[in-house]
Amino acid sequence: NKSVLPEGLTLPKCLESFQAYCHLLPSETNHFEKLTRKGASNDVVATVSNAEITRKSFKRLRPGKWLDDEIINAYLKSLKVRNETVLCKTKGRSNLAVYFHKTYFYTKLTEGGRYTYSNVRTWTKRGPGKCDLFSQSMIFIPINIEGQHWALSVVFPTKKKIVYYDSLGLDGLRVLKNLRRYLSDEARDK
């Protein structure tokens, strides 16, 4: 969403601020380099909220590299745990009802370039991901754009609003249309 940048900031300044914020300490840099240089690419080098990250994926945290689904899923899991443990214990704040779809959700929904609700129809109706989407405050949906770029949609069911965030400034109209249709199908299928 082009409007998510603070007023007066251009994308390069925003990225410079982000890079300064994310600077690693020398000891952290050394540890990162040790983890990424030696060993098999499929070795698990980190676990974040029970999500395993392999050396191959961990290397994608280097500057200028594209993130993969393993890193995105681990980050979303850490947000979920944070919501469930930290926010609900913070004085004066209640635990938000937040649902996090997996990275392959949207890919399955639009498999073969076509909207296919039947591919994801049961995802929120049974198993560990079971929930009533319409009782959530927010629904996070990572979007993989043609296997080359990540965007994020956040649905606010109570406000009847879907927001699309894309660092490249793409409008995401097709994504928004598909998600609106998905939510309609979910409501009808309840």
Secondary structure by P-SEA (a helix, b strand, c coil): ccccccccccaaaaaaaaaaaacccaaaaaaaaaacccccccccccccccccccccccccccccccccaaaaaaaaaaaaaaaaccccccccccccbbbbbccaaaaaaacccccccccccccccccccccccccccbbbbbbbccccbbbbbbbbccccbbbbbbcccccaaaaaaaaaaaaaaaaaac
